[in-house]
């Protein structure tokens, strides 16, 4: 049955373009998203009080959808705080530094360590840990701080965050906007993340090796002198028995979580709950052992710090997510069953079907469009605030061309996070640049060619999967 497009469809489409325009101008999307929700609510309810009510309910709907993700990230960060204060985090990774014997080995060891830690702790807390422990060792064997920052960015903010296989924050946002299960996006992203990660890091390694040989980048005497002070601090770590035990036990617990996910076939919210429960138990145990006074108060303090971080990250995400949830099942929950015409499959689905009937679309156009849209969502430098748009556009093209929505969603997610999550946008590079003492603009310039080549290859690869 042919679906007739109503004013609600056209208004929704107009606000999609407005949101894209705001992103291109590198402005925040909150105001436009809220105005979009109000406009759609007014069209359906024809009542200002009801529209205001719907605006609040749409934000509540988005928070409910994202609450598990906000909670897990908050708990992981809270756990990271106590591990940092106790010094256990440095004890956990210090044995890996013994593998670093040359600058080229240092690049891969630092990168892989950053990737693994970022899967479980997220890149933001991992940056300080990896930088503090690995930077002195890397510089001593001849790897410049700029190259250390590149490894941290590409493996942590790139590979780990774009897949987000364990915490599943990114796929939860994009899957919600696309109206598909989180597990589908995670599964679809695996080959794309692998291709993107391998191509980008290998290209970066090629340029790094070339520049080390010809002396374009090198370790300076000032950098060598600076790291000696840092090494003294690391070598004097408190190594009390309980810390050594926890430094061994914590990675084992998370490894058991991963095994449990496969054995018990846990995905989505269940997998997240397993990791979150483990994190809060580690937080409690470490706090009780490390703090001699006010132990119970310290547990609360760490939790508060974690929640502050979680809502700081997701504060900009909630309004735009609320808008894009209206494009799918959220519209019926928020505005009622009469919000759409009979036979409608949702605003975005209807637009996709209409688009297919008037424009000669192909899977190649769809893949390129998702890569571009994903990249645009990353222009604000957060990597997260706009990726709901990628999920919504993926559903639009998937519905129009009967393509795999999960693959399109994963492609948009990867593009958005690689561009905005901390590899290309200079202000998103500040944490890694600060911990290694390099210029964020120079770091962005060094990352530009490898990431661009990676995105092109990954987009072409995605075309074969659609």
C-alpha positions as MATLAB code, in Angstrom:
seq = 'XXXXXXXXXXXXXXXXXXXXXXXXXXXXXXXXXXXXXXXXXXXXXXXXXXXXXXXXXXXXXXXXXXXXXXXXXXXXXXXXXXXXXXXXXXXXXXXXXXXXXXXXXXXXXXXXXXXXXXXXXXXXXXXXXXXXXXXXXXXXXXXXXXXXXXXXXXXXXXXXXXXXXXXXXXXXXXXXXXXXXXXXXXXXXXXXXXXXXXXXXXXXXXXXXXXXXXXXXXXXXXXXXXXXXXXXXXXXXXXXXXXXXXXXXXXXXXXXXXXXXXXXXXXXXXXXXXXXXXXXXXXXXXXXXXXXXXXXXXXXXXXXXXXXXXXXXXXXXXXXXXXXXXXXXXXXXXXXXXXXXXXXXXXXXXXXXXXXXXXXXXXXXXXXXXXXXXXXXXXXXXXXXXXXXXXXXXXXXXXXXXXXXXXXXXXXXXXXXXXXXXXXXXXXXXXXXXXXXXXXXXXXXXXXXXXXXXXXXXXXXXXXXX';
ca = [
       0.000    0.000    0.000;
       1.350    3.422   -0.973;
       2.018    5.721    1.964;
       1.072    9.350    1.521;
       3.614   11.770    2.923;
       2.040   14.260    5.305;
       3.261   17.529    6.766;
       4.870   15.619    9.651;
       7.164   13.823    7.166;
       8.232   17.034    5.435;
       8.844   18.901    8.689;
      10.923   15.999    9.990;
      12.971   16.017    6.768;
      13.480   19.789    6.949;
      14.833   19.506   10.478;
      17.194   16.703    9.434;
      18.739   19.091    6.908;
      18.791   21.881    9.497;
      20.646   19.613   11.930;
      23.164   18.701    9.224;
      23.622   22.399    8.453;
      24.215   23.228   12.108;
      26.785   20.426   12.346;
      28.615   21.690    9.268;
      28.827   25.101   10.954;
      30.226   23.316   14.044;
      27.420   24.550   16.265;
      25.502   22.662   18.919;
      22.370   20.844   17.750;
      20.351   21.022   20.984;
      18.230   24.057   20.052;
      17.405   22.790   16.552;
      16.530   19.331   17.908;
      14.181   20.764   20.536;
      12.523   23.040   17.977;
      12.076   20.019   15.711;
      10.363   18.046   18.467;
       8.070   20.998   19.221;
       7.200   21.503   15.545;
       6.286   17.850   15.032;
       4.327   17.789   18.293;
       2.369   20.886   17.247;
       1.489   19.285   13.901;
       0.123   16.193   15.612;
      -1.514   17.601   18.756;
      -2.408   21.100   17.457;
      -2.042   22.252   21.060;
       0.813   24.222   22.601;
       0.385   22.744   26.121;
       0.298   19.218   24.683;
       3.374   19.971   22.566;
       5.299   21.180   25.596;
       4.255   18.005   27.393;
       5.424   15.928   24.410;
       8.775   17.720   24.411;
       9.419   16.642   27.982;
       8.183   13.112   27.297;
      10.466   12.817   24.275;
      13.469   13.641   26.451;
      12.284   11.096   29.022;
      11.940    8.515   26.234;
      15.506    9.200   25.058;
      16.885    8.985   28.593;
      15.134    5.650   29.156;
      16.636    4.300   25.931;
      20.131    5.529   26.811;
      20.073    5.063   30.583;
      21.876    1.717   30.543;
      24.658    3.196   28.447;
      24.954    6.299   30.633;
      25.085    4.103   33.722;
      27.775    1.722   32.450;
      30.035    4.564   31.321;
      29.550    6.353   34.648;
      30.448    3.205   36.588;
      33.501    2.499   34.431;
      34.771    6.054   34.942;
      34.077    5.867   38.694;
      36.041    2.626   38.872;
      38.843    4.234   36.862;
      39.034    7.080   39.387;
      39.729    4.803   42.333;
      42.210    2.727   40.325;
      44.050    5.936   39.415;
      44.104    7.270   42.976;
      45.367    3.948   44.317;
      48.003    3.491   41.586;
      46.638    0.060   40.683;
      46.036    1.089   37.078;
      49.756    1.740   36.542;
      50.681   -1.558   38.188;
      48.285   -3.316   35.789;
      49.965   -2.111   32.609;
      53.575   -1.654   33.687;
      54.637   -5.252   32.844;
      53.715   -4.566   29.212;
      56.408   -1.871   29.008;
      59.073   -4.599   29.111;
      58.078   -5.564   25.567;
      59.159   -2.169   24.215;
      62.645   -2.557   22.744;
      62.535   -0.259   19.687;
      60.510    2.743   18.462;
      58.574    0.697   15.911;
      57.682   -1.996   18.452;
      56.690    0.784   20.859;
      54.120    2.103   18.355;
      52.313   -1.242   18.131;
      52.598   -2.157   21.822;
      51.273    1.230   22.969;
      48.496    1.148   20.376;
      47.297   -2.371   21.154;
      47.466   -1.723   24.910;
      45.442    1.473   24.446;
      42.869   -0.380   22.342;
      42.363   -3.189   24.860;
      42.167   -0.858   27.858;
      39.779    1.458   25.980;
      37.390   -1.419   25.277;
      36.869   -1.858   29.021;
      37.653    1.582   30.485;
      36.782    3.857   27.526;
      39.478    6.027   25.885;
      39.117    9.107   28.105;
      40.397    7.453   31.316;
      42.830    5.282   29.335;
      44.676    8.252   27.786;
      46.161    9.446   31.073;
      47.149    5.923   32.092;
      48.828    4.983   28.809;
      50.511    8.359   28.479;
      51.898    8.369   32.005;
      53.239    4.809   31.933;
      54.294    4.294   28.312;
      55.505    7.739   27.225;
      58.803    7.667   29.171;
      59.632    4.151   27.955;
      58.741    4.980   24.346;
      60.807    8.174   24.279;
      63.787    6.362   25.794;
      63.834    3.822   22.928;
      63.477    6.564   20.314;
      59.729    6.963   19.646;
      58.848   10.691   19.648;
      55.907   11.920   21.770;
      54.009   12.834   18.576;
      54.096    9.187   17.482;
      52.942    8.083   20.956;
      49.977   10.456   20.659;
      49.176    9.021   17.211;
      49.136    5.470   18.570;
      46.883    6.529   21.462;
      44.472    8.285   19.080;
      44.245    5.735   16.294;
      43.933    2.639   18.464;
      41.921    4.135   21.340;
      39.713    6.933   20.033;
      39.637    5.271   16.616;
      39.470    1.470   16.684;
      38.222    0.901   20.241;
      35.658    3.697   20.413;
      34.247    3.257   16.891;
      33.409   -0.383   17.637;
      32.752   -0.009   21.377;
      32.206   -3.761   21.555;
      32.213   -4.141   25.358;
      30.545   -1.021   26.798;
      28.419   -0.561   23.636;
      27.733    3.142   24.097;
      28.092    4.109   20.425;
      26.086    1.201   18.956;
      23.301    1.805   21.476;
      22.853    5.364   20.196;
      22.999    4.513   16.483;
      20.906    1.350   16.791;
      18.202    3.256   18.649;
      17.968    5.850   15.881;
      17.970    3.126   13.220;
      15.306    1.097   15.023;
      17.333   -2.137   15.087;
      18.843   -4.263   17.900;
      22.185   -3.151   19.332;
      23.642   -6.603   18.684;
      23.017   -6.220   14.951;
      25.074   -3.030   14.809;
      27.871   -4.557   16.895;
      28.056   -7.631   14.641;
      27.944   -5.542   11.465;
      30.659   -3.212   12.735;
      33.244   -5.953   13.394;
      34.522   -6.363    9.791;
      34.282   -2.622    9.130;
      36.195   -1.727   12.296;
      38.848   -4.307   11.402;
      39.324   -2.913    7.893;
      39.316    0.695    9.093;
      41.702   -0.073   11.939;
      44.174   -2.144    9.935;
      44.333    0.257    6.986;
      44.640    3.388    9.127;
      47.243    2.105   11.581;
      49.358    0.447    8.864;
      49.352    3.611    6.719;
      50.262    5.678    9.790;
      53.032    3.182   10.613;
      54.411    3.454    7.064;
      54.650    7.257    7.297;
      56.075    7.020   10.814;
      58.830    4.596    9.791;
      59.680    6.761    6.762;
      59.892    9.936    8.839;
      61.988    8.278   11.555;
      64.464    7.111    8.910;
      64.847   10.489    7.230;
      64.862   12.393   10.522;
      61.658   14.365    9.912;
      60.577   13.501   13.451;
      62.879   12.429   16.271;
      63.323   12.526   20.028;
      64.910   15.772   21.229;
      67.295   16.186   24.152;
      64.660   18.243   25.990;
      62.142   15.410   25.647;
      64.675   12.888   26.989;
      65.430   15.091   29.984;
      61.735   15.584   30.718;
      60.909   11.869   30.859;
      63.595   11.087   33.446;
      61.525   12.826   36.121;
      58.424   10.873   35.083;
      60.307    7.560   35.199;
      61.464    8.214   38.767;
      57.834    8.740   39.805;
      56.703    5.510   38.094;
      59.587    3.474   39.541;
      58.613    4.575   43.062;
      55.080    3.190   42.862;
      53.556    1.818   46.038;
      53.552   -1.973   45.605;
      51.734   -3.202   48.678;
      50.476   -6.758   48.396;
      46.771   -5.943   48.024;
      47.578   -3.622   45.112;
      49.579   -6.294   43.324;
      46.761   -8.787   43.872;
      44.140   -6.375   42.525;
      46.376   -5.435   39.579;
      46.309   -9.110   38.609;
      42.703   -9.803   39.609;
      40.994   -6.922   37.767;
      42.089   -7.920   34.224;
      41.167  -11.524   35.051;
      37.661  -10.468   36.119;
      37.065   -8.561   32.886;
      38.455  -11.462   30.865;
      35.959  -13.726   32.640;
      33.239  -11.226   31.681;
      34.174  -11.588   28.015;
      34.214  -15.384   28.295;
      30.859  -15.252   30.068;
      29.370  -13.197   27.238;
      30.232  -15.934   24.745;
      29.377  -18.913   26.959;
      26.067  -17.469   28.173;
      25.326  -15.763   24.828;
      24.937  -12.374   26.494;
      24.440   -9.403   24.176;
      23.195   -5.833   24.389;
      21.879   -4.850   27.800;
      22.798   -8.157   29.446;
      26.438   -7.875   28.354;
      26.526   -4.273   29.539;
      25.032   -5.268   32.895;
      27.731   -7.905   33.406;
      30.526   -5.399   32.818;
      28.781   -2.731   34.912;
      28.226   -5.070   37.839;
      31.873   -6.114   37.745;
      32.978   -2.464   37.655;
      30.986   -1.453   40.724;
      32.240   -4.472   42.705;
      35.834   -3.555   41.804;
      35.143    0.053   42.809;
      33.817   -1.006   46.216;
      36.590   -3.530   46.909;
      39.389   -1.162   45.886;
      37.924    1.730   47.889;
      37.619   -0.391   51.027;
      41.213   -1.611   50.743;
      42.850    1.644   49.668;
      41.223    4.225   51.918;
      41.867    3.981   55.631;
      39.327    6.633   56.606;
      35.853    7.515   55.327;
      35.759    4.417   53.145;
      32.007    4.457   52.630;
      32.030    8.172   51.836;
      34.772    7.636   49.245;
      32.659    5.060   47.403;
      29.899    7.649   47.052;
      32.383   10.321   45.936;
      33.705    8.103   43.145;
      30.174    7.286   42.003;
      29.258   10.980   41.925;
      32.356   11.761   39.831;
      31.424    8.959   37.463;
      27.847   10.175   37.029;
      29.056   13.731   36.458;
      31.222   12.463   33.612;
      28.444   10.293   32.178;
      25.882   13.080   31.996;
      28.480   15.556   30.734;
      29.116   13.241   27.778;
      25.458   12.389   27.138;
      23.940   15.789   27.925;
      24.298   16.950   24.289;
      23.253   13.511   23.003;
      19.842   13.305   24.694;
      18.034   16.141   22.793;
      19.193   15.044   19.333;
      18.532   11.395   20.177;
      15.018   12.363   21.300;
      14.411   13.993   17.911;
      15.607   10.981   15.937;
      13.648    8.545   18.112;
      10.565   10.358   16.803;
      11.490    9.034   13.369;
      10.858    5.478   14.509;
       8.777    3.817   17.224;
       9.189    6.729   19.620;
       6.611    8.787   17.746;
       3.827    6.359   18.685;
       4.881    6.227   22.333;
       5.245    9.994   22.679;
       2.514   11.338   20.385;
       0.065    8.436   20.255;
      -1.042    5.884   17.668;
      -2.830    8.495   15.560;
       0.349   10.475   14.906;
       1.009    8.650   11.613;
      -1.267    7.658    8.714;
      -2.645    4.131    8.495;
      -0.102    1.672    7.111;
       2.874    3.831    8.037;
       6.043    2.106    9.238;
       7.480    5.211   10.854;
       8.510    8.629    9.560;
      11.973    7.555    8.404;
      10.706    4.359    6.763;
       8.049    6.317    4.886;
      10.624    8.848    3.696;
      12.897    6.028    2.556;
      10.168    4.397    0.475;
       9.238    7.755   -1.060;
      12.877    8.546   -1.806;
      13.372    5.236   -3.604;
      10.393    5.918   -5.862;
      11.616    9.303   -7.099;
      15.446    9.130   -7.005;
      17.615    6.478   -8.739;
      19.489    5.282   -5.657;
      22.153    2.563   -5.473;
      24.015    0.865   -2.653;
      27.131    2.784   -3.698;
      25.363    6.116   -3.214;
      24.002    4.885    0.117;
      27.456    3.877    1.409;
      29.114    7.133    0.334;
      26.252    9.162    1.822;
      26.534    7.385    5.186;
      30.288    7.940    5.291;
      29.790   11.643    4.548;
      26.910   12.039    7.016;
      28.893   10.203    9.688;
      31.885   12.466    9.088;
      29.667   15.548    9.335;
      28.303   14.386   12.699;
      31.863   14.301   13.993;
      32.666   17.900   13.109;
      31.710   19.141   16.585;
      34.575   17.113   18.023;
      32.549   14.986   20.437;
      32.123   11.930   18.225;
      28.894   11.056   20.028;
      26.493   13.974   20.022;
      25.385   13.568   16.402;
      25.712    9.888   15.552;
      21.968    9.412   16.017;
      21.725   11.120   12.623;
      23.827    8.349   11.068;
      21.419    5.718   12.380;
      18.393    7.606   11.099;
      19.882    8.146    7.616;
      20.954    4.488    7.514;
      17.370    3.431    8.132;
      16.159    5.821    5.445;
      18.467    4.349    2.783;
      18.078    0.792    4.046;
      14.296    1.022    3.799;
      14.467    2.629    0.358;
      16.857    0.110   -1.196;
      16.228   -2.965    0.989;
      19.851   -2.895    2.125;
      21.359   -4.107    5.390;
      20.507   -1.269    7.783;
      22.989   -2.549   10.381;
      25.941   -2.292    7.968;
      24.961    1.224    6.903;
      24.509    2.214   10.544;
      27.910    0.789   11.488;
      29.568    2.649    8.604;
      28.067    5.977    9.695;
      29.009    5.263   13.304;
      32.622    4.501   12.380;
      32.945    7.632   10.233;
      31.442    9.846   12.944;
      33.646    8.574   15.742;
      36.892    8.442   13.760;
      36.389   12.044   12.635;
      35.006   13.534   15.842;
      35.959   11.103   18.588;
      39.592   12.120   18.842;
      41.605   11.512   15.669;
      40.975   14.482   13.331;
      39.227   17.386   15.077;
      41.972   19.322   16.935;
      39.915   20.208   20.038;
      38.988   16.536   20.431;
      42.701   15.685   20.404;
      43.554   17.867   23.388;
      43.664   15.067   26.054;
      46.135   12.929   24.087;
      48.117   15.985   22.988;
      48.309   17.335   26.536;
      49.478   14.084   28.131;
      52.229   13.692   25.504;
      53.110   17.387   25.291;
      52.479   17.877   21.559;
      50.513   20.389   19.481;
      46.937   19.100   18.842;
      46.887   20.740   15.395;
      50.113   18.990   14.407;
      48.678   15.719   15.697;
      45.512   16.231   13.629;
      47.636   16.929   10.548;
      49.612   13.697   11.041;
      46.402   11.686   11.437;
      44.616   13.220    8.438;
      46.017   11.126    5.569;
      45.866    7.708    7.341;
      42.300    8.292    8.573;
      41.108    9.603    5.199;
      42.575    6.603    3.363;
      41.021    4.295    5.961;
      37.560    5.837    5.530;
      37.730    5.540    1.729;
      38.788    1.878    1.850;
      36.199    1.045    4.533;
      33.408    2.711    2.545;
      34.326    0.697   -0.561;
      34.493   -2.480    1.535;
      31.045   -1.742    2.997;
      29.585   -1.621   -0.526;
      30.405   -5.316   -0.949;
      28.628   -6.160    2.331;
      25.359   -4.397    1.477;
];
